[in-house]
Amino acid sequence: MAIWILIIGVHLATVVFGLSIWIFYKKYKDLL
């Protein structure tokens, strides 16, 4: 059961990290 919690946690962290980079890139591109 713990393995699924770990997998879900890593997946959510990856999604949040990806969205953060995408938003940062979008804002940076607008500044250019």
mmCIF file of the N, C-alpha and C atoms, coordinates in Angstrom:
data_MODEL
# 
_entry.id   MODEL 
# 
loop_
_atom_site.group_PDB 
_atom_site.id 
_atom_site.type_symbol 
_atom_site.label_atom_id 
_atom_site.label_alt_id 
_atom_site.label_comp_id 
_atom_site.label_asym_id 
_atom_site.label_entity_id 
_atom_site.label_seq_id 
_atom_site.pdbx_PDB_ins_code 
_atom_site.Cartn_x 
_atom_site.Cartn_y 
_atom_site.Cartn_z 
_atom_site.occupancy 
_atom_site.B_iso_or_equiv 
_atom_site.pdbx_formal_charge 
_atom_site.auth_seq_id 
_atom_site.auth_comp_id 
_atom_site.auth_asym_id 
_atom_site.auth_atom_id 
_atom_site.pdbx_PDB_model_num 
ATOM 1  N N  . MET A 1 1  ? 0.839  -1.198 0.000   1.00 0.00 ? 1  MET A N  1 
ATOM 2  C CA . MET A 1 1  ? 0.000  0.000  0.000   1.00 0.00 ? 1  MET A CA 1 
ATOM 3  C C  . MET A 1 1  ? 0.875  1.248  0.000   1.00 0.00 ? 1  MET A C  1 
ATOM 4  N N  . ALA A 1 2  ? 1.991  1.193  0.720   1.00 0.00 ? 2  ALA A N  1 
ATOM 5  C CA . ALA A 1 2  ? 2.871  2.368  0.804   1.00 0.00 ? 2  ALA A CA 1 
ATOM 6  C C  . ALA A 1 2  ? 3.468  2.711  -0.558  1.00 0.00 ? 2  ALA A C  1 
ATOM 7  N N  . ILE A 1 3  ? 3.694  1.663  -1.374  1.00 0.00 ? 3  ILE A N  1 
ATOM 8  C CA . ILE A 1 3  ? 4.292  1.904  -2.700  1.00 0.00 ? 3  ILE A CA 1 
ATOM 9  C C  . ILE A 1 3  ? 3.379  2.760  -3.564  1.00 0.00 ? 3  ILE A C  1 
ATOM 10 N N  . TRP A 1 4  ? 2.080  2.560  -3.460  1.00 0.00 ? 4  TRP A N  1 
ATOM 11 C CA . TRP A 1 4  ? 1.149  3.362  -4.261  1.00 0.00 ? 4  TRP A CA 1 
ATOM 12 C C  . TRP A 1 4  ? 1.153  4.814  -3.800  1.00 0.00 ? 4  TRP A C  1 
ATOM 13 N N  . ILE A 1 5  ? 1.250  5.014  -2.488  1.00 0.00 ? 5  ILE A N  1 
ATOM 14 C CA . ILE A 1 5  ? 1.300  6.387  -1.958  1.00 0.00 ? 5  ILE A CA 1 
ATOM 15 C C  . ILE A 1 5  ? 2.556  7.088  -2.472  1.00 0.00 ? 5  ILE A C  1 
ATOM 16 N N  . LEU A 1 6  ? 3.663  6.338  -2.519  1.00 0.00 ? 6  LEU A N  1 
ATOM 17 C CA . LEU A 1 6  ? 4.921  6.912  -2.999  1.00 0.00 ? 6  LEU A CA 1 
ATOM 18 C C  . LEU A 1 6  ? 4.817  7.263  -4.483  1.00 0.00 ? 6  LEU A C  1 
ATOM 19 N N  . ILE A 1 7  ? 4.228  6.354  -5.263  1.00 0.00 ? 7  ILE A N  1 
ATOM 20 C CA . ILE A 1 7  ? 4.082  6.594  -6.712  1.00 0.00 ? 7  ILE A CA 1 
ATOM 21 C C  . ILE A 1 7  ? 3.191  7.808  -6.966  1.00 0.00 ? 7  ILE A C  1 
ATOM 22 N N  . ILE A 1 8  ? 2.069  7.880  -6.242  1.00 0.00 ? 8  ILE A N  1 
ATOM 23 C CA . ILE A 1 8  ? 1.149  9.014  -6.418  1.00 0.00 ? 8  ILE A CA 1 
ATOM 24 C C  . ILE A 1 8  ? 1.829  10.319 -6.007  1.00 0.00 ? 8  ILE A C  1 
ATOM 25 N N  . GLY A 1 9  ? 2.580  10.278 -4.912  1.00 0.00 ? 9  GLY A N  1 
ATOM 26 C CA . GLY A 1 9  ? 3.273  11.476 -4.436  1.00 0.00 ? 9  GLY A CA 1 
ATOM 27 C C  . GLY A 1 9  ? 4.282  11.973 -5.454  1.00 0.00 ? 9  GLY A C  1 
ATOM 28 N N  . VAL A 1 10 ? 5.060  11.047 -6.018  1.00 0.00 ? 10 VAL A N  1 
ATOM 29 C CA . VAL A 1 10 ? 6.059  11.433 -7.019  1.00 0.00 ? 10 VAL A CA 1 
ATOM 30 C C  . VAL A 1 10 ? 5.375  11.965 -8.273  1.00 0.00 ? 10 VAL A C  1 
ATOM 31 N N  . HIS A 1 11 ? 4.263  11.337 -8.672  1.00 0.00 ? 11 HIS A N  1 
ATOM 32 C CA . HIS A 1 11 ? 3.539  11.775 -9.869  1.00 0.00 ? 11 HIS A CA 1 
ATOM 33 C C  . HIS A 1 11 ? 2.998  13.195 -9.680  1.00 0.00 ? 11 HIS A C  1 
ATOM 34 N N  . LEU A 1 12 ? 2.383  13.450 -8.533  1.00 0.00 ? 12 LEU A N  1 
ATOM 35 C CA . LEU A 1 12 ? 1.846  14.787 -8.264  1.00 0.00 ? 12 LEU A CA 1 
ATOM 36 C C  . LEU A 1 12 ? 2.957  15.821 -8.215  1.00 0.00 ? 12 LEU A C  1 
ATOM 37 N N  . ALA A 1 13 ? 4.090  15.460 -7.611  1.00 0.00 ? 13 ALA A N  1 
ATOM 38 C CA . ALA A 1 13 ? 5.216  16.382 -7.524  1.00 0.00 ? 13 ALA A CA 1 
ATOM 39 C C  . ALA A 1 13 ? 5.736  16.712 -8.921  1.00 0.00 ? 13 ALA A C  1 
ATOM 40 N N  . THR A 1 14 ? 5.780  15.695 -9.801  1.00 0.00 ? 14 THR A N  1 
ATOM 41 C CA . THR A 1 14 ? 6.251  15.909 -11.167 1.00 0.00 ? 14 THR A CA 1 
ATOM 42 C C  . THR A 1 14 ? 5.300  16.821 -11.931 1.00 0.00 ? 14 THR A C  1 
ATOM 43 N N  . VAL A 1 15 ? 4.001  16.620 -11.745 1.00 0.00 ? 15 VAL A N  1 
ATOM 44 C CA . VAL A 1 15 ? 3.005  17.462 -12.428 1.00 0.00 ? 15 VAL A CA 1 
ATOM 45 C C  . VAL A 1 15 ? 3.119  18.906 -11.965 1.00 0.00 ? 15 VAL A C  1 
ATOM 46 N N  . VAL A 1 16 ? 3.210  19.112 -10.644 1.00 0.00 ? 16 VAL A N  1 
ATOM 47 C CA . VAL A 1 16 ? 3.322  20.479 -10.102 1.00 0.00 ? 16 VAL A CA 1 
ATOM 48 C C  . VAL A 1 16 ? 4.604  21.140 -10.590 1.00 0.00 ? 16 VAL A C  1 
ATOM 49 N N  . PHE A 1 17 ? 5.720  20.362 -10.605 1.00 0.00 ? 17 PHE A N  1 
ATOM 50 C CA . PHE A 1 17 ? 7.001  20.900 -11.062 1.00 0.00 ? 17 PHE A CA 1 
ATOM 51 C C  . PHE A 1 17 ? 6.913  21.285 -12.536 1.00 0.00 ? 17 PHE A C  1 
ATOM 52 N N  . GLY A 1 18 ? 6.258  20.447 -13.331 1.00 0.00 ? 18 GLY A N  1 
ATOM 53 C CA . GLY A 1 18 ? 6.112  20.719 -14.763 1.00 0.00 ? 18 GLY A CA 1 
ATOM 54 C C  . GLY A 1 18 ? 5.272  21.974 -15.002 1.00 0.00 ? 18 GLY A C  1 
ATOM 55 N N  . LEU A 1 19 ? 4.179  22.105 -14.255 1.00 0.00 ? 19 LEU A N  1 
ATOM 56 C CA . LEU A 1 19 ? 3.319  23.282 -14.412 1.00 0.00 ? 19 LEU A CA 1 
ATOM 57 C C  . LEU A 1 19 ? 4.065  24.543 -14.004 1.00 0.00 ? 19 LEU A C  1 
ATOM 58 N N  . SER A 1 20 ? 4.862  24.451 -12.947 1.00 0.00 ? 20 SER A N  1 
ATOM 59 C CA . SER A 1 20 ? 5.622  25.619 -12.481 1.00 0.00 ? 20 SER A CA 1 
ATOM 60 C C  . SER A 1 20 ? 6.601  26.081 -13.559 1.00 0.00 ? 20 SER A C  1 
ATOM 61 N N  . ILE A 1 21 ? 7.298  25.129 -14.190 1.00 0.00 ? 21 ILE A N  1 
ATOM 62 C CA . ILE A 1 21 ? 8.249  25.485 -15.255 1.00 0.00 ? 21 ILE A CA 1 
ATOM 63 C C  . ILE A 1 21 ? 7.507  26.081 -16.442 1.00 0.00 ? 21 ILE A C  1 
ATOM 64 N N  . TRP A 1 22 ? 6.347  25.487 -16.800 1.00 0.00 ? 22 TRP A N  1 
ATOM 65 C CA . TRP A 1 22 ? 5.578  25.977 -17.946 1.00 0.00 ? 22 TRP A CA 1 
ATOM 66 C C  . TRP A 1 22 ? 5.091  27.414 -17.702 1.00 0.00 ? 22 TRP A C  1 
ATOM 67 N N  . ILE A 1 23 ? 4.581  27.681 -16.491 1.00 0.00 ? 23 ILE A N  1 
ATOM 68 C CA . ILE A 1 23 ? 4.097  29.028 -16.167 1.00 0.00 ? 23 ILE A CA 1 
ATOM 69 C C  . ILE A 1 23 ? 5.265  30.018 -16.160 1.00 0.00 ? 23 ILE A C  1 
ATOM 70 N N  . PHE A 1 24 ? 6.419  29.607 -15.592 1.00 0.00 ? 24 PHE A N  1 
ATOM 71 C CA . PHE A 1 24 ? 7.582  30.475 -15.544 1.00 0.00 ? 24 PHE A CA 1 
ATOM 72 C C  . PHE A 1 24 ? 8.056  30.789 -16.960 1.00 0.00 ? 24 PHE A C  1 
ATOM 73 N N  . TYR A 1 25 ? 8.082  29.780 -17.824 1.00 0.00 ? 25 TYR A N  1 
ATOM 74 C CA . TYR A 1 25 ? 8.526  29.971 -19.209 1.00 0.00 ? 25 TYR A CA 1 
ATOM 75 C C  . TYR A 1 25 ? 7.569  30.904 -19.955 1.00 0.00 ? 25 TYR A C  1 
ATOM 76 N N  . LYS A 1 26 ? 6.263  30.732 -19.705 1.00 0.00 ? 26 LYS A N  1 
ATOM 77 C CA . LYS A 1 26 ? 5.272  31.574 -20.375 1.00 0.00 ? 26 LYS A CA 1 
ATOM 78 C C  . LYS A 1 26 ? 5.439  33.044 -19.966 1.00 0.00 ? 26 LYS A C  1 
ATOM 79 N N  . LYS A 1 27 ? 5.618  33.279 -18.660 1.00 0.00 ? 27 LYS A N  1 
ATOM 80 C CA . LYS A 1 27 ? 5.801  34.648 -18.177 1.00 0.00 ? 27 LYS A CA 1 
ATOM 81 C C  . LYS A 1 27 ? 7.108  35.235 -18.707 1.00 0.00 ? 27 LYS A C  1 
ATOM 82 N N  . TYR A 1 28 ? 8.168  34.428 -18.716 1.00 0.00 ? 28 TYR A N  1 
ATOM 83 C CA . TYR A 1 28 ? 9.467  34.898 -19.200 1.00 0.00 ? 28 TYR A CA 1 
ATOM 84 C C  . TYR A 1 28 ? 9.398  35.230 -20.681 1.00 0.00 ? 28 TYR A C  1 
ATOM 85 N N  . LYS A 1 29 ? 8.654  34.419 -21.437 1.00 0.00 ? 29 LYS A N  1 
ATOM 86 C CA . LYS A 1 29 ? 8.517  34.642 -22.875 1.00 0.00 ? 29 LYS A CA 1 
ATOM 87 C C  . LYS A 1 29 ? 7.752  35.952 -23.120 1.00 0.00 ? 29 LYS A C  1 
ATOM 88 N N  . ASP A 1 30 ? 6.744  36.221 -22.281 1.00 0.00 ? 30 ASP A N  1 
ATOM 89 C CA . ASP A 1 30 ? 5.971  37.454 -22.437 1.00 0.00 ? 30 ASP A CA 1 
ATOM 90 C C  . ASP A 1 30 ? 6.844  38.680 -22.164 1.00 0.00 ? 30 ASP A C  1 
ATOM 91 N N  . LEU A 1 31 ? 7.786  38.551 -21.229 1.00 0.00 ? 31 LEU A N  1 
ATOM 92 C CA . LEU A 1 31 ? 8.665  39.676 -20.914 1.00 0.00 ? 31 LEU A CA 1 
ATOM 93 C C  . LEU A 1 31 ? 9.580  39.984 -22.099 1.00 0.00 ? 31 LEU A C  1 
ATOM 94 N N  . LEU A 1 32 ? 9.934  38.924 -22.855 1.00 0.00 ? 32 LEU A N  1 
ATOM 95 C CA . LEU A 1 32 ? 10.792 39.151 -24.017 1.00 0.00 ? 32 LEU A CA 1 
ATOM 96 C C  . LEU A 1 32 ? 9.966  39.783 -25.127 1.00 0.00 ? 32 LEU A C  1 
# 
